[in-house]
Amino acid sequence: MDVVLVRAARPANVAAACRAMKNMGLRVLRLVEPPPGLDRPEVRGVAYGAWDVLDSAIVSSSLLEAVGGSALVVGTTGRAHPAAWTPRRLAAEGGLRAGGGRVSLVFGPEASGLRTDELELCPLHVHIPTGTDHPSLNLAQAVLVLAYEIRQAATPATLPAEEPHATAGELEGALQDLRKALLDVGFLNPANPEAILAELRALAARAGPTPREVTLLRGLARQVSWAGRIARGGGRTDNGVDGA
């Protein structure tokens, strides 16, 4: 299981999150646009005992790059919308939802949380219920709550899935092929294709397709795209040769 911190505001918050992770047995940390100063002595002091987690953190240039190898991407949100899971439900059902593949727990900036486009890359959202008088949690607290629930729900052995689920990167590649195909046949509005694509992304994530099924979807999308170009009189005269 990976913990992904996106645009953390302060290096000390990252260090405290490292300690929370190691407290609960999590070791893989991925950072998207990390803050400077992670190597300062006072920051490393906050990560006391979890320097290995901090030093081995993997820096990514985007959220998609950070979660591309995961079968389930979970975005944390401060909004208590009805579809959001609790940490306890995530701990109980997340492994099955991932189909035995890797899980990424994604945490956004402390002040603002994940952007809308980043939450769209997270098929599953988790909200930590808090008191209404002071609902905000700091980054390390949020990491610790989720990691604790997952540790408590862990079993000594789990049955492997019959087939692994496709990774987030594989699924996103198929969706981009589908986006092009649906634009080519006029199904998506060119001025705002992302509205419908977000719903299709959620549908695909719920389905939990295998790598083979994602390959089939990409092939279908490319064939639809080809047919759309032919129908418009521009594109190809057959499946392999560009038309004049």
NUMAR-852684 format. One line per 10 residues: number of its first residue (from 0); for each residue x, y, z of N, C-alpha, C. Coordinates in nm, 3 decimals. Atoms other than C-alpha are relative to their C-alpha. Example, Ala and Ser with C-alpha at 12.3 -4.5 7.8 and 13.67 -1.06 7.14 Angstrom:
<sites>
0> 0.089:-0.119:0.000:1.230:-0.450:0.780:0.090:0.120:0.000  -0.082:-0.119:-0.006:1.367:-0.106:0.714:-0.077:0.109:0.073 $
</sites>
This chain:
<sites>
0> 0.084:-0.119:0.000:0.000:0.000:0.000:0.088:0.124:0.000  -0.076:-0.123:0.014:0.129:0.343:-0.100:-0.075:0.116:0.064  0.054:-0.127:-0.046:0.072:0.675:0.073:0.053:0.107:-0.095  -0.037:-0.103:0.098:0.070:0.965:-0.175:-0.038:0.135:0.058  0.023:-0.135:-0.051:0.108:1.321:-0.049:0.015:0.100:-0.115  0.002:-0.092:0.114:0.015:1.586:-0.306:0.015:0.143:0.049  -0.026:-0.141:-0.029:0.163:1.935:-0.270:-0.013:0.032:0.149  0.001:-0.027:-0.145:0.213:1.913:0.107:0.057:0.139:0.026  -0.036:-0.141:-0.021:0.245:2.265:0.247:0.134:0.017:0.069  -0.121:-0.019:-0.080:0.532:2.215:0.494:0.077:-0.131:0.013 $
10> -0.080:0.123:-0.011:0.822:1.971:0.516:-0.022:-0.074:0.131  0.023:0.066:-0.128:0.752:1.905:0.884:-0.125:-0.088:-0.004  0.122:0.080:0.012:0.406:1.777:0.789:0.029:-0.133:-0.069  -0.040:0.123:0.069:0.562:1.526:0.551:0.076:-0.090:0.098  -0.078:0.078:-0.096:0.805:1.416:0.823:-0.090:-0.066:0.104  0.094:0.057:-0.097:0.522:1.368:1.074:-0.083:-0.111:-0.062  0.075:0.105:0.069:0.329:1.167:0.816:0.085:-0.126:-0.014  -0.091:0.115:0.008:0.634:0.942:0.772:-0.003:-0.079:0.131  0.001:0.068:-0.130:0.632:0.866:1.143:-0.133:-0.072:0.022  0.131:0.065:-0.012:0.257:0.794:1.137:-0.005:-0.126:-0.085 $
20> -0.002:0.117:0.087:0.309:0.558:0.846:0.075:-0.116:0.065  -0.081:0.108:-0.055:0.585:0.363:1.015:-0.062:-0.056:0.128  0.073:0.048:-0.118:0.383:0.343:1.338:-0.096:-0.113:-0.037  0.103:0.096:0.041:0.125:0.144:1.141:0.049:-0.097:-0.108  -0.056:0.101:0.089:0.361:-0.059:0.923:-0.002:0.032:-0.147  -0.002:-0.039:0.141:0.337:0.137:0.598:0.137:0.061:-0.032  -0.137:-0.042:0.030:0.665:0.207:0.421:0.014:0.075:-0.132  -0.017:-0.057:0.133:0.599:0.328:0.064:-0.067:0.137:-0.005  0.048:-0.138:0.006:0.567:0.707:0.038:0.031:0.058:-0.137  -0.018:-0.069:0.128:0.516:0.894:-0.288:-0.039:0.147:0.018 $
30> 0.021:-0.143:-0.016:0.539:1.273:-0.307:-0.020:0.065:-0.136  0.026:-0.077:0.122:0.387:1.494:-0.576:0.023:0.147:0.033  -0.039:-0.139:-0.025:0.544:1.841:-0.585:0.025:0.024:0.150  -0.026:-0.012:-0.144:0.695:1.808:-0.235:0.056:0.138:0.036  -0.055:-0.129:-0.042:0.790:2.116:-0.032:0.151:-0.010:0.015  -0.145:0.003:-0.023:1.158:2.213:-0.009:0.031:-0.014:0.148  -0.046:0.003:-0.137:1.356:2.152:0.306:-0.018:-0.132:0.072  0.019:0.130:-0.064:1.291:1.783:0.369:0.129:-0.054:0.062  -0.127:0.048:-0.055:1.660:1.736:0.445:0.051:0.085:0.117  -0.045:-0.084:-0.112:1.679:2.003:0.718:0.000:-0.080:0.130 $
40> -0.009:0.078:-0.125:1.786:1.869:1.061:-0.126:0.006:0.084  0.120:-0.011:-0.084:1.479:2.003:1.239:-0.118:-0.078:-0.059  0.105:0.080:0.064:1.253:1.835:0.983:0.024:-0.148:0.023  -0.033:0.140:-0.022:1.434:1.505:1.014:-0.027:-0.040:0.146  0.031:0.029:-0.139:1.388:1.534:1.390:-0.147:-0.036:0.020  0.143:0.031:-0.008:1.009:1.531:1.338:-0.027:-0.142:-0.047  0.017:0.136:0.054:1.047:1.205:1.144:0.076:-0.103:0.082  -0.083:0.087:-0.086:1.231:1.043:1.437:-0.041:-0.147:-0.013  0.024:0.143:0.012:1.265:0.670:1.379:-0.058:-0.044:-0.133  0.059:0.033:0.130:1.105:0.688:1.033:0.081:0.063:-0.113 $
50> -0.085:-0.061:0.102:1.402:0.827:0.842:0.005:-0.085:-0.127  -0.002:0.086:0.118:1.397:0.524:0.611:-0.118:0.029:-0.091  0.118:-0.033:0.081:1.044:0.613:0.499:0.022:0.133:-0.072  -0.025:-0.132:0.059:1.142:0.976:0.440:0.106:-0.007:-0.109  -0.110:0.003:0.095:1.468:0.897:0.262:-0.031:-0.080:-0.126  0.033:0.083:0.117:1.313:0.639:0.030:-0.123:0.049:-0.074  0.119:-0.053:0.066:1.019:0.859:-0.071:0.025:0.019:-0.149  -0.009:-0.009:0.146:0.953:0.853:-0.447:-0.070:0.128:-0.044  0.056:-0.127:0.046:0.898:1.194:-0.607:-0.056:-0.017:-0.141  0.066:0.007:0.131:0.653:1.214:-0.898:-0.040:0.140:-0.044 $
60> 0.034:-0.132:0.054:0.573:1.505:-1.126:-0.151:0.022:-0.007  0.145:-0.013:0.007:0.197:1.434:-1.131:-0.064:-0.110:0.081  0.072:0.103:-0.074:-0.066:1.239:-0.944:-0.013:-0.126:-0.082  0.014:0.118:0.084:-0.121:1.008:-1.240:0.128:-0.082:-0.001  -0.127:0.073:-0.004:0.248:0.921:-1.243:0.016:-0.073:0.133  -0.016:0.060:-0.133:0.237:0.850:-0.869:-0.087:-0.122:0.021  0.096:0.109:-0.026:-0.065:0.619:-0.882:-0.016:-0.095:-0.118  0.019:0.077:0.123:-0.022:0.468:-1.227:0.009:-0.150:0.016  -0.015:0.143:-0.018:0.076:0.126:-1.094:-0.097:-0.061:0.099  0.093:0.050:-0.102:-0.209:0.091:-0.844:-0.131:-0.046:-0.061 $
70> 0.129:0.051:0.046:-0.526:-0.110:-0.891:-0.116:0.080:0.060  0.104:-0.081:-0.064:-0.724:0.112:-0.651:0.064:0.128:0.052  -0.050:-0.130:-0.043:-0.669:0.483:-0.595:-0.108:0.064:0.087  0.094:-0.052:-0.099:-0.836:0.631:-0.286:0.036:0.144:0.031  -0.024:-0.140:-0.028:-0.867:1.007:-0.254:-0.069:0.044:0.128  0.060:-0.051:-0.123:-0.923:1.168:0.085:-0.067:0.134:-0.028  0.073:-0.124:0.022:-1.175:1.450:0.099:-0.058:0.050:0.131  0.061:-0.060:-0.118:-1.297:1.692:0.363:-0.150:0.014:-0.011  0.144:-0.014:0.023:-1.645:1.688:0.210:-0.070:-0.132:0.031  0.070:0.122:-0.041:-1.886:1.440:0.366:-0.115:-0.030:-0.096 $
80> 0.107:0.031:0.095:-2.075:1.355:0.048:-0.043:-0.147:0.016  0.057:0.133:-0.028:-2.296:1.041:0.052:0.082:-0.115:-0.057  -0.074:0.111:0.063:-2.072:0.837:-0.179:0.134:-0.028:0.067  -0.131:0.017:-0.063:-1.761:0.883:0.037:-0.006:-0.111:0.105  -0.009:0.107:-0.098:-1.654:0.582:0.243:0.061:0.054:0.129  -0.071:-0.027:-0.124:-1.544:0.592:0.604:0.133:-0.076:-0.002  -0.125:0.077:-0.008:-1.189:0.479:0.691:-0.024:-0.147:0.037  0.026:0.139:-0.041:-1.337:0.168:0.855:-0.053:-0.083:-0.115  0.050:0.075:0.116:-1.526:0.069:0.543:0.112:-0.024:-0.101  -0.115:0.019:0.088:-1.214:0.125:0.336:0.085:-0.117:0.049 $
90> -0.082:0.108:-0.055:-1.021:-0.105:0.569:-0.065:-0.136:-0.021  0.071:0.128:0.011:-1.288:-0.374:0.548:-0.016:-0.046:-0.144  0.038:0.039:0.137:-1.365:-0.364:0.174:0.102:0.040:-0.106  -0.093:-0.050:0.101:-1.074:-0.189:0.003:0.081:-0.107:-0.068  -0.080:0.106:0.060:-0.868:-0.504:-0.049:-0.074:-0.075:-0.108  0.081:0.068:0.100:-1.151:-0.676:-0.234:-0.021:0.090:-0.122  0.020:-0.095:0.110:-1.215:-0.362:-0.440:0.124:0.009:-0.088  -0.126:-0.008:0.076:-0.848:-0.360:-0.543:0.031:-0.129:-0.073  -0.024:0.126:0.069:-0.864:-0.721:-0.657:0.138:-0.058:0.024  -0.132:0.052:-0.030:-0.538:-0.805:-0.485:0.115:0.086:-0.048 $
100> -0.104:-0.088:0.049:-0.349:-0.520:-0.653:0.039:0.106:0.101  -0.047:-0.105:-0.089:-0.174:-0.221:-0.502:-0.109:0.104:0.023  0.093:-0.105:-0.037:-0.370:0.051:-0.325:0.079:0.128:0.027  -0.060:-0.130:-0.029:-0.278:0.420:-0.321:-0.097:0.082:0.084  0.077:-0.092:-0.084:-0.403:0.643:-0.039:0.051:0.141:-0.030  -0.043:-0.131:0.048:-0.394:1.000:-0.171:-0.052:0.110:0.093  0.032:-0.111:-0.089:-0.385:1.306:0.057:0.038:0.130:-0.070  -0.025:-0.127:0.066:-0.412:1.660:-0.079:0.063:0.102:0.093  -0.057:-0.106:-0.082:-0.273:1.991:0.047:-0.087:0.027:0.124  0.069:-0.015:-0.127:-0.364:2.070:0.406:-0.112:0.104:-0.005 $
110> 0.098:-0.109:-0.002:-0.550:2.395:0.335:-0.116:-0.021:-0.096  0.102:0.004:0.105:-0.742:2.310:0.020:-0.045:-0.140:-0.040  0.034:0.135:0.044:-0.741:1.934:-0.034:0.030:-0.021:-0.147  -0.025:0.034:0.140:-0.723:1.764:-0.371:-0.089:0.083:-0.092  0.080:-0.069:0.101:-0.838:1.953:-0.680:-0.104:-0.095:-0.060  0.105:0.081:0.061:-1.145:1.834:-0.868:0.057:-0.100:-0.100  -0.056:0.090:0.100:-0.938:1.689:-1.152:0.081:-0.112:0.065  -0.075:0.103:-0.072:-0.724:1.501:-0.899:-0.095:-0.101:0.065  0.099:0.092:-0.057:-1.028:1.358:-0.721:-0.062:-0.088:-0.108  0.055:0.082:0.108:-1.153:1.239:-1.060:0.090:-0.119:-0.034 $
120> -0.091:0.113:0.020:-0.843:1.018:-1.082:-0.011:-0.102:0.114  0.018:0.088:-0.116:-0.951:0.860:-0.750:-0.142:-0.057:-0.004  0.135:0.055:0.010:-1.246:0.626:-0.812:-0.072:-0.012:0.134  0.058:0.015:-0.133:-1.299:0.590:-0.438:0.043:0.118:0.087  -0.029:-0.111:-0.090:-1.324:0.879:-0.192:-0.025:-0.041:0.143  0.014:0.031:-0.142:-1.279:0.856:0.185:-0.006:0.130:0.078  0.015:-0.117:-0.087:-1.394:1.108:0.442:0.011:-0.045:0.145  -0.015:0.031:-0.143:-1.288:1.103:0.808:-0.099:0.083:0.079  0.098:-0.077:-0.077:-1.584:1.202:1.027:0.067:0.065:0.123  -0.059:-0.073:-0.113:-1.486:1.466:1.284:-0.106:0.084:0.067 $
130> 0.092:-0.088:-0.070:-1.651:1.696:1.535:-0.022:0.128:-0.078  0.034:-0.119:0.079:-1.829:1.995:1.386:0.067:0.127:0.054  -0.062:-0.121:-0.057:-1.664:2.244:1.625:0.141:0.023:-0.052  -0.137:-0.013:0.050:-1.317:2.172:1.488:0.027:-0.119:-0.094  -0.001:0.117:0.088:-1.340:1.943:1.183:0.133:-0.030:-0.069  -0.122:0.020:0.080:-0.994:1.989:1.029:0.101:-0.087:0.073  -0.109:0.083:-0.049:-0.717:1.735:1.075:0.129:0.042:-0.068  -0.125:-0.023:0.070:-0.350:1.789:1.008:0.037:-0.125:-0.081  -0.033:0.107:0.094:-0.182:1.571:0.748:0.037:-0.129:0.071  -0.044:0.121:-0.070:-0.017:1.328:0.988:-0.116:-0.068:0.072 $
140> 0.118:0.058:-0.065:-0.343:1.280:1.180:-0.083:-0.079:-0.100  0.080:0.067:0.102:-0.529:1.192:0.861:0.066:-0.131:-0.045  -0.073:0.120:0.039:-0.258:0.947:0.755:-0.012:-0.106:0.109  0.002:0.095:-0.111:-0.257:0.787:1.100:-0.137:-0.067:0.014  0.134:0.057:-0.013:-0.636:0.740:1.112:-0.023:-0.109:-0.104  0.021:0.100:0.105:-0.650:0.561:0.776:0.091:-0.121:0.019  -0.094:0.111:-0.016:-0.338:0.356:0.843:-0.038:-0.088:0.119  0.042:0.078:-0.117:-0.467:0.250:1.187:-0.116:-0.092:-0.034  0.116:0.083:0.035:-0.800:0.128:1.050:0.041:-0.115:-0.092  -0.046:0.105:0.092:-0.624:-0.064:0.773:0.079:-0.106:0.075 $
150> -0.077:0.097:-0.078:-0.385:-0.224:1.019:-0.091:-0.086:0.088  0.090:0.075:-0.086:-0.668:-0.324:1.252:-0.080:-0.105:-0.078  0.081:0.091:0.081:-0.858:-0.489:0.967:0.084:-0.106:-0.071  -0.086:0.093:0.073:-0.555:-0.674:0.828:-0.011:-0.140:0.057  0.001:0.141:-0.039:-0.559:-1.054:0.835:0.134:-0.061:-0.032  -0.130:0.061:0.027:-0.255:-1.284:0.843:0.018:-0.045:-0.144  -0.009:0.047:0.140:-0.336:-1.417:0.498:-0.128:0.036:-0.071  0.117:-0.031:0.081:-0.569:-1.314:0.221:0.004:-0.083:-0.125  0.008:0.079:0.123:-0.690:-1.510:-0.076:0.032:0.088:-0.119  -0.029:-0.082:0.117:-0.546:-1.386:-0.405:-0.121:0.010:-0.091 $
160> 0.107:-0.015:0.097:-0.785:-1.252:-0.665:0.021:-0.098:-0.115  -0.012:0.092:0.113:-0.861:-1.484:-0.956:0.080:0.065:-0.113  -0.076:-0.076:0.099:-0.731:-1.217:-1.193:0.028:0.138:0.058  -0.030:-0.134:-0.052:-0.554:-0.892:-1.105:-0.080:0.106:-0.075  0.065:-0.113:0.064:-0.730:-0.565:-1.174:0.103:0.081:-0.078  -0.086:-0.091:0.074:-0.587:-0.324:-1.427:0.046:0.113:0.092  -0.050:-0.111:-0.080:-0.373:-0.048:-1.281:-0.068:0.131:-0.042  0.057:-0.131:0.030:-0.482:0.314:-1.268:0.058:0.056:-0.130  -0.062:-0.049:0.122:-0.233:0.396:-1.543:-0.055:-0.068:-0.124  0.058:0.073:0.113:-0.366:0.122:-1.773:-0.142:0.047:-0.029 $
170> 0.139:-0.043:0.017:-0.724:0.230:-1.713:-0.009:0.141:-0.057  0.003:-0.137:0.051:-0.648:0.597:-1.774:0.041:0.003:-0.147  -0.037:0.007:0.141:-0.474:0.508:-2.102:-0.118:-0.041:-0.087  0.118:0.044:0.075:-0.787:0.325:-2.217:-0.105:0.111:-0.007  0.098:-0.108:-0.001:-1.007:0.617:-2.115:0.038:0.114:-0.095  -0.043:-0.103:0.096:-0.796:0.859:-2.317:-0.024:-0.046:-0.144  0.035:0.053:0.133:-0.834:0.630:-2.622:-0.150:0.012:-0.024  0.145:-0.009:0.012:-1.208:0.620:-2.554:-0.044:0.145:-0.020  0.031:-0.142:0.016:-1.216:0.999:-2.522:0.016:0.043:-0.146  -0.026:-0.035:0.139:-1.062:1.037:-2.868:-0.105:-0.062:-0.092 $
180> 0.097:0.069:0.084:-1.298:0.779:-3.018:-0.137:0.067:0.008  0.132:-0.060:-0.016:-1.610:0.941:-2.875:-0.006:0.142:-0.054  -0.006:-0.129:0.070:-1.496:1.281:-3.001:-0.008:-0.020:-0.151  -0.001:0.027:0.144:-1.435:1.130:-3.346:-0.139:-0.034:-0.054  0.135:0.036:0.047:-1.792:0.995:-3.365:-0.106:0.101:0.045  0.094:-0.105:-0.037:-1.949:1.309:-3.218:-0.081:-0.026:0.124  0.077:0.030:-0.121:-2.067:1.155:-2.891:0.030:0.101:0.111  -0.038:-0.097:-0.102:-1.874:1.396:-2.668:-0.006:0.141:-0.055  -0.002:-0.141:0.035:-1.913:1.772:-2.673:0.145:0.048:-0.001  -0.140:-0.043:0.003:-1.574:1.906:-2.791:0.029:0.115:0.095 $
190> -0.021:-0.113:-0.090:-1.624:2.214:-2.574:0.012:-0.043:0.146  -0.006:0.046:-0.139:-1.660:2.008:-2.256:-0.007:-0.153:0.005  0.005:0.147:0.002:-1.569:1.640:-2.305:0.019:-0.062:0.137  -0.036:0.060:-0.129:-1.455:1.593:-1.944:-0.121:-0.033:0.088  0.116:0.026:-0.085:-1.805:1.602:-1.793:-0.048:-0.144:-0.014  0.042:0.139:0.024:-1.913:1.274:-1.955:0.114:-0.096:0.029  -0.114:0.088:-0.023:-1.563:1.129:-1.937:0.017:-0.032:0.148  -0.011:0.025:-0.144:-1.564:1.166:-1.558:-0.098:-0.109:0.043  0.097:0.105:-0.032:-1.880:0.951:-1.543:0.047:-0.135:-0.053  -0.052:0.124:0.056:-1.723:0.691:-1.772:0.118:-0.051:0.082 $
200> -0.113:0.040:-0.085:-1.410:0.692:-1.553:-0.050:-0.068:0.127  0.057:0.059:-0.121:-1.622:0.622:-1.246:-0.061:-0.137:-0.029  0.058:0.128:0.040:-1.808:0.344:-1.429:0.108:-0.106:-0.017  -0.108:0.096:0.024:-1.484:0.178:-1.540:0.066:-0.042:0.132  -0.063:0.031:-0.129:-1.340:0.200:-1.189:-0.086:-0.096:0.081  0.090:0.090:-0.072:-1.648:0.034:-1.037:0.004:-0.141:-0.058  -0.002:0.130:0.065:-1.624:-0.246:-1.290:0.124:-0.080:0.036  -0.124:0.070:-0.035:-1.266:-0.327:-1.187:0.051:-0.091:-0.111  -0.041:0.086:0.111:-1.153:-0.452:-1.531:0.139:-0.057:0.018  -0.132:0.062:0.001:-0.859:-0.685:-1.576:0.086:0.065:-0.108 $
210> -0.085:-0.054:0.107:-0.557:-0.588:-1.790:-0.046:-0.046:-0.139  0.050:0.051:0.129:-0.696:-0.810:-2.070:-0.124:0.078:-0.044  0.121:-0.074:0.035:-1.032:-0.630:-2.056:0.031:0.144:-0.039  -0.041:-0.136:0.037:-0.861:-0.291:-2.068:0.061:0.000:-0.140  -0.056:0.012:0.135:-0.668:-0.406:-2.375:-0.111:-0.010:-0.104  0.114:0.010:0.091:-0.997:-0.504:-2.540:-0.070:0.135:-0.016  0.064:-0.131:0.005:-1.146:-0.166:-2.450:0.080:0.097:-0.086  -0.084:-0.089:0.081:-0.849:0.015:-2.606:-0.013:-0.035:-0.148  0.017:0.041:0.139:-0.882:-0.191:-2.923:-0.133:0.045:-0.056  0.133:-0.046:0.042:-1.253:-0.115:-2.941:-0.001:0.150:-0.025 $
220> -0.001:-0.145:0.013:-1.192:0.256:-2.887:0.074:0.043:-0.126  -0.076:-0.037:0.119:-0.931:0.271:-3.161:-0.075:-0.034:-0.128  0.079:0.035:0.117:-1.161:0.092:-3.405:-0.115:0.098:-0.019  0.107:-0.100:0.008:-1.446:0.330:-3.323:0.056:0.133:-0.052  -0.063:-0.124:0.047:-1.209:0.623:-3.376:0.026:-0.006:-0.150  -0.026:0.019:0.144:-1.105:0.484:-3.715:-0.130:0.011:-0.080  0.127:-0.003:0.070:-1.469:0.433:-3.817:-0.057:0.142:-0.005  0.049:-0.137:-0.002:-1.554:0.787:-3.712:0.070:0.087:-0.103  -0.073:-0.078:0.101:-1.280:0.932:-3.930:-0.044:-0.038:-0.141  0.047:0.045:0.132:-1.395:0.721:-4.227:-0.136:0.061:-0.031 $
230> 0.135:-0.053:0.021:-1.754:0.837:-4.179:0.003:0.149:-0.037  -0.012:-0.142:0.032:-1.637:1.198:-4.200:0.072:0.023:-0.133  -0.066:-0.012:0.129:-1.451:1.123:-4.523:0.145:0.038:0.006  -0.140:-0.036:-0.015:-1.107:1.186:-4.388:0.079:-0.107:0.067  -0.050:0.116:-0.071:-0.897:0.923:-4.202:0.062:-0.104:-0.087  -0.067:0.112:0.066:-0.821:0.586:-4.355:-0.095:-0.070:-0.096  0.077:0.079:0.094:-0.934:0.375:-4.643:-0.010:-0.145:0.045  0.009:0.132:-0.062:-0.865:0.056:-4.445:0.061:0.009:0.138  -0.048:-0.004:-0.138:-0.739:-0.041:-4.103:0.147:0.034:0.013  -0.142:-0.023:-0.015:-0.378:0.025:-4.181:0.059:0.107:-0.088 $
240> -0.056:-0.095:0.097:-0.340:0.282:-4.462:-0.078:0.129:0.007  0.064:-0.131:-0.005:-0.412:0.653:-4.432:-0.060:0.035:-0.135  0.062:-0.043:0.124:-0.653:0.792:-4.690:0.062:0.128:-0.051  -0.056:-0.119:0.061:-0.564:1.073:-4.927:-0.069:0.124:0.054 $
</sites>
